[in-house]
Every structure is written in structure tokens, then in C-alpha cells.
Amino acid sequence: MNRLLLSMIAVVALVGCAQMEKMHDKLMSVVIKGDLKACPTKTPIGDVRSCGKVWKLASGSARLKTDGTLTAEVKGLVLDDASTGKYNGTPDGVDGVAAAVVCGGKVAAQTEVVPLSKVGDASVNAKVTVPGECMSPVIVLRERYEGKVGGWLAATGR
């Protein structure tokens, strides 16, 4: 009987915690919040072309609030493609990333480029202006390679 009661209390506590997180996000006016996933290649997101090679990501998350505050953090965003030889497991020539908000398949807002470290770590904290009607929003991290912002390397749910 005591085990059953303790199990029920534990379940109620877990459900309560999940609901509290949702309420916190609503109070903080979070529009998008999610884990970032690495680009598998040949998978564009709207009008943002995909990465040229396969990438991997140790961890990453992104969040956009209604006031335009966009934050993203990645750890270990590096190539995961044997065809890159000695550059596999590194960001190769990608020296920075920009975070973009894609609404209805189109880039609606984008941050300035921030540095991507040699081990694939980067942190974005910026303000962007997103249209009031943003259908199917996705946050993408776009590469800066040879001075140009290009395809996406990591993204929230697609």
C-alpha cells in the first residue's frame, strides 16, 4: 500500500514539474524552444540550403521569446563525414554561425555571425524582429564559410 501511494505521489510530482515548465515558458513568452539537431546533408529547411557534408552535435538548444530575444548554444558542432579526411571531427573552415528564424519556409530574421570555436562551440544571444504571423517557426544555425553565410548546420524540430 505504501509503495503504491509513493508511486502515485512520484507520478503526480513529475506531471506537475512538466506543467510548471510549460507555464514558465508561457509566462516568459517563449515562441520556440527546443533542442538543436545536426544537419544530415541534402535536407534544406525552407529556402535555407542544407550543409554540404554530414555534421554531428554533442548538445545544443535554442529559444526565441516574443520580445525577439534569440538564444542558442551548441557544443561539439563538427563534421561527421569520413570523406573530409583529417578534418573529420572538426568544424574545418567554418569559423562562425548565425542564428536564423525561418517562418513558413522563408528566413524572417537572422542574427549577426558569432564565432564557432575549433571544437565546435558557439553561443548566440541577440535580438531579432520576427513578423507577428510566423507559421511553422524553426531556428537554424547557418554556417559562415570563407566569409559567407550559407547552409544550415543545426536546427530545432523540422
N, C-alpha and C positions, 0 to 999 in steps of 0.2 A: 504494500500500500504506500509506504513512504517513498519507494523508488518511483512509483507511478506519479505521485504528487511532485517529486523533484523533477522528473522528466517533463511534466506538464509546465512547471514553472520555467524550466530552461527554454522550452519552445516558445512560450509567451514572451520571454525576455528577448530571444533572437528576433522574433517578428517585430517586437516593439523597437528594437535598435534599427532594423531596416526601415521602418516607417519614420523614425526620427531623422534618419539621413535624408529621406525624400523630403520631409518637411523643412529641414535645414536648407537643402538646395532650393526649394521653392521660396523660402524667406530671403535667401541670398540672391534670388532672381537668376538662377543658373539656366541658361538656354541649352547648352550642350555640355556634357561631362562624360568622359569615357577614357578607357584605355586605348593607347595607340597600338596599331598592328603594323608590322613592316610590310613593305611592298614586295609582292611575289613576282613582279615583272609582267609586262603586257596586259596590265589592268588599269586603264585610265579611270579617273574619277571625274565625271563631267568633262569639262574642257581642259582638265589638268592631265597631261600625259603621264604615263607610268614611268617608273625608273627603268634604266637600261639594263641593269643586272639585278639579281636577287639580293635582297638585304635581310638582315636579322636585327632584332632589337631585344636587349636584355630586359628593359622595362621602359614604360612611357605612359604619360597621361596628358590630357588636355581638357580645358574648361573655358567656356565663354559665358559671361554674365550679360544680362540685358543692358547694363551700362556700357558695354563694349570692352570690358576688361577681358583680355585673352591671355591665358597662361598655358604653357606647355613645357614639359620636361621629358627628355629622353636620356637613357643611359645605354651605352653599348650599341649604338646605331651604326652598324658596319656591314660591309659586303659579306655575303654568304654564298659565294659563287666561285667554284674551283677554277673556272675559265679565266679568272683575274690573276691567277698565279700568286706571286709574292704579296699582292695587295689584298688577297682574301683575308677577312678578319680585320680590315682597316677601312676608314672612310675614303681611301685612295685620294683623289684630288678634290673631293667635296670638302670645302672649308667652312661652310656655313649653311644655315637653314632659315627659311622664312615660313611663318605660320599663315595659312590662308583659310578663310571660311568660304566654303562652297555652298551656294543656295540654289536648289533646282538645277544643278549641273553647271552653274557658272560661278567663277570667282567673284564674290561680292565684296571681300575685304582682304587685305594682306598686310602683315607687319613688315618692318624693316628686317634685314638679314641679321642674324646673331651668329657668333662663331660656333662651329662644331669642332670639338677637341679631337686630337689624334686617336682617342679611344672611343669616339662617337658619342660624347656627352654634350648636351646643349640645353639651355633654359631660355624660354621666351616669356616676357612679361610686358604686355603692351596694351594700348587702347586702339580699338578699331571701330569703324562705323558700319553697322550692318543694317540693311533695309528692314523695315518693320515686318514685311512678309518675307520670311526666309523658309522656303519649302525644302524639306529633306536636308537639313544642315549637316555638314561634315567638316571637321577640321583636318587639314592636311599639312604636313611639313614638307616643304619643297626644297630641293637641293640648290645650292649655289656651286656651280662647277665652271671653272675658267671664267669667273666673274659674272656669269649669267644665271638667273633663277630659272630652273627648269621643272622637271618632273617631280612627282611626289615620292617620298621615301617612307613615310609613316602616316597613318590616318586613323581617325575614330571610325566606328562602325559604318559600313558602306551598304 
